[in-house]
């Protein structure tokens, strides 16, 4: 019998170590390439609030995380650790998309499994770069803001698709090019090249979010654009932050109308979303 994808997703999400999560993702990649999965639904998902994060890094309020300049080794390490944590959380988010929302078409699970595999690759690149500085993931505090939103949307695939890929992950399309430019300016080509890989792949991840959000809206008979902004208002109180990279967002499926409305919302809102 083919391996059950939900069982492997659960083994990843509820494992307590970084290594166990990476091993589960690597195992899934092998099975996916060789023979594929069963997506028979035999049990209810465990709560999102019980998904395991490793003991380290310690998770704190974002306001307690120091900001350091890329012109120092300590600043480069802190920057790499912060980005590695985002990519580690993104592994969890992709697996949770696979695990939590049953009854979707098989292509949905293929898409988000591929995202999990790519996020694990990104994390491994960043972790390797941290080790170039004799550092490692987990030795500094980090925040759990992205996962809190996952918990808030655990009951609704439409809300999850709107807010995680199309708000939080889409923010990476806006800010990563400037990060790459800063790394180029200080001569850190190795880290800049990793971020270029991440940026390339993240366009595809956000595009998947767009495509499946539109699919769910169409299935429910609601207008995708109206529903998107309704969900942003409901969950985030309309708090979005620009400026927006319109070229990359268009490539990820955002319409000109959406971009214009986001620009207007960002102008009205002082809130910060990273």
C-alpha positions in Angstrom: 0.0 0.0 0.0 1.2 3.6 -0.7 2.4 5.5 2.4 -0.3 7.7 3.9 0.6 11.4 3.5 -1.4 12.5 6.5 0.6 10.1 8.7 3.9 11.4 7.5 2.7 15.0 8.0 1.7 14.2 11.5 5.1 12.6 12.2 6.7 15.8 11.1 4.5 18.3 12.8 4.4 16.6 16.2 8.1 15.7 16.3 10.0 17.6 18.8 13.4 18.1 17.1 14.6 19.9 14.1 16.3 16.8 12.8 13.2 14.7 13.0 11.2 17.2 11.0 13.9 17.4 8.4 14.1 13.6 8.2 10.4 13.3 7.8 10.4 15.8 5.0 13.3 14.1 3.3 11.5 10.7 3.6 8.4 12.3 2.1 10.4 13.7 -0.8 11.8 10.2 -1.6 8.4 8.6 -1.5 6.8 11.3 -3.6 9.5 10.9 -6.3 9.3 7.1 -6.3 5.7 6.0 -5.9 3.5 8.7 -4.5 1.1 8.8 -1.5 -2.3 7.8 -0.3 -4.5 10.6 1.0 -7.1 8.4 2.5 -8.6 10.2 5.5 -8.6 7.8 8.5 -8.5 10.1 11.5 -9.1 13.7 12.6 -6.1 16.0 12.7 -4.6 16.8 16.1 -4.9 20.5 17.2 -2.7 23.1 15.6 -2.0 24.4 19.1 -0.2 21.2 19.9 2.2 21.2 17.0 5.7 20.9 18.3 8.5 23.3 18.0 12.0 22.4 19.2 13.1 23.4 22.7 15.5 25.9 21.1 15.2 28.6 19.8 13.2 30.1 22.7 10.2 31.8 21.3 9.6 35.4 22.5 7.7 38.5 21.6 9.2 40.1 18.4 9.8 43.4 20.2 12.4 41.6 22.4 14.5 40.6 19.4 17.5 42.9 18.8 18.2 44.5 15.5 21.9 44.3 14.4 23.7 45.7 11.4 25.0 43.4 8.6 28.4 45.1 8.8 29.4 43.0 11.8 29.7 39.2 12.1 27.3 39.3 15.0 24.8 41.1 12.9 25.2 38.7 10.0 24.6 35.7 12.3 21.5 37.3 13.9 20.2 38.1 10.4 20.8 34.5 9.2 19.2 33.1 12.3 16.1 35.2 11.9 15.7 34.2 8.2 16.4 30.5 9.1 13.6 30.6 11.7 11.2 32.0 9.1 12.1 29.1 6.7 11.8 26.6 9.5 8.4 27.8 10.4 7.5 27.7 6.7 8.3 24.0 6.7 5.7 23.6 9.5 3.2 25.8 7.7 3.4 23.8 4.5 3.1 20.5 6.3 0.1 21.8 8.3 -1.6 22.9 5.1 -1.2 19.2 3.9 -2.3 17.8 7.2 -5.1 19.9 8.5 -7.4 20.4 5.5 -8.9 17.1 4.3 -11.0 16.5 1.3 -9.1 18.8 -1.1 -8.1 17.6 -4.6 -5.0 15.5 -4.8 -3.1 18.3 -6.6 -3.5 20.5 -3.5 -1.5 18.0 -1.4 1.1 17.6 -4.2 1.5 21.4 -4.2 2.0 21.9 -0.5 4.2 18.9 -0.1 6.4 20.4 -2.8 6.4 23.6 -0.8 7.4 21.8 2.4 10.3 20.1 0.5 11.5 23.5 -0.9 11.2 25.2 2.5 13.3 22.4 4.1 15.9 23.0 1.4 16.0 26.7 2.1 16.4 26.1 5.8 19.2 23.7 5.2 21.0 26.3 3.0 20.7 28.9 5.7 21.7 26.5 8.5 24.8 25.6 6.5 25.6 29.3 6.1 25.1 29.8 9.9 27.7 27.1 10.5 30.1 29.0 8.3 30.1 31.5 11.2 30.4 28.7 13.8 26.8 29.3 14.8 23.7 27.1 14.5 19.9 27.4 14.4 18.4 27.5 17.9 21.1 29.4 19.8 19.2 32.8 19.6 15.6 33.6 20.5 13.0 33.8 17.7 9.4 34.7 17.4 6.3 32.6 16.7 4.1 35.2 14.9 3.6 33.2 11.7 2.5 30.1 13.7 0.1 32.1 15.8 -1.7 33.0 12.6 -1.7 29.3 11.6 -3.4 28.5 14.9 -6.0 31.2 14.3 -6.9 29.8 10.8 -6.7 26.1 11.6 -10.5 25.8 11.2 -10.7 27.4 7.7 -8.6 26.5 4.7 -9.8 29.6 2.9 -8.6 31.9 5.7 -5.3 30.0 5.9 -4.7 30.4 2.2 -5.6 34.1 2.2 -3.5 35.1 5.2 -0.4 32.9 5.3 0.7 32.7 1.7 -1.0 35.8 0.5 -0.2 38.1 3.4 2.7 36.8 5.5 4.7 35.0 2.8 3.9 37.6 0.2 5.6 40.1 2.4 8.8 38.3 1.6 8.4 39.2 -2.0 8.5 42.8 -0.9 11.4 42.9 1.5 13.8 40.2 0.2 15.1 42.2 -2.8 16.3 45.0 -0.5 17.9 42.4 1.8 19.8 41.0 -1.2 21.0 44.5 -2.1 22.3 45.1 1.4 24.1 41.8 1.4 25.7 42.6 -2.0 26.7 46.0 -0.6 28.7 44.3 2.3 30.2 41.7 0.0 28.2 38.7 1.4 27.6 37.0 -1.9 27.1 33.6 -0.3 24.1 34.7 1.8 22.8 36.9 -1.1 22.8 33.9 -3.4 20.8 31.8 -0.9 18.2 34.6 -0.6 17.9 34.7 -4.4 17.0 31.0 -4.4 14.5 31.6 -1.7 12.9 34.6 -3.5 12.6 32.6 -6.7 10.8 29.8 -5.0 8.6 32.0 -2.8 7.0 33.5 -5.9 5.8 30.0 -6.7 4.6 29.4 -3.1 2.5 32.6 -3.1 1.2 31.7 -6.5 0.0 28.4 -5.1 -1.7 30.2 -2.3 -3.4 32.4 -4.9 -4.5 29.5 -7.0 -6.0 27.5 -4.2 -7.6 30.4 -2.5 -9.4 31.2 -5.8 -10.4 27.5 -6.1 -11.9 27.4 -2.6 -13.7 30.7 -3.1 -15.2 29.4 -6.4 -16.3 26.2 -4.7 -18.0 28.2 -2.1 -19.5 30.6 -4.6 -17.9 33.8 -3.2 -15.9 36.5 -4.9 -12.2 35.9 -4.3 -11.2 39.5 -4.2 -14.0 40.6 -1.9 -13.3 37.6 0.3 -9.6 38.2 0.5 -10.0 41.8 1.9 -12.8 40.6 4.2 -10.5 38.1 5.7 -7.6 40.6 6.0 -10.0 42.9 7.9 -11.4 40.2 10.1 -8.1 38.6 11.2 -5.6 41.5 10.8 -7.9 44.5 11.2 -6.7 45.6 7.8 -3.1 45.9 9.1 -0.8 45.6 6.1 2.5 47.2 5.4 4.1 48.4 2.1 5.8 49.2 0.0 4.9 46.3 -2.3 6.9 44.7 -5.0 4.2 44.9 -7.6 6.2 42.9 -10.2 6.7 39.9 -8.0 3.3 40.1 -6.6 1.8 40.1 -10.0 3.9 37.1 -10.9 2.4 35.4 -7.8 -1.2 36.1 -8.9 -2.1 39.4 -7.4 -4.3 41.6 -9.6 -3.9 45.3 -10.1 -7.1 45.9 -8.2 -5.7 44.0 -5.2 -2.4 45.9 -5.3 -4.1 49.2 -5.5 -6.3 48.4 -2.5 -3.4 47.0 -0.5 -1.5 50.3 -1.2 -4.5 52.2 0.1 -4.7 50.0 3.2 -1.0 50.3 3.9 -1.2 54.1 3.7 -4.1 54.1 6.2 -2.5 51.6 8.6 0.5 52.2 10.9 0.7 48.5 11.7 3.7 46.4 10.8 3.6 43.0 9.2 6.9 41.2 8.5 
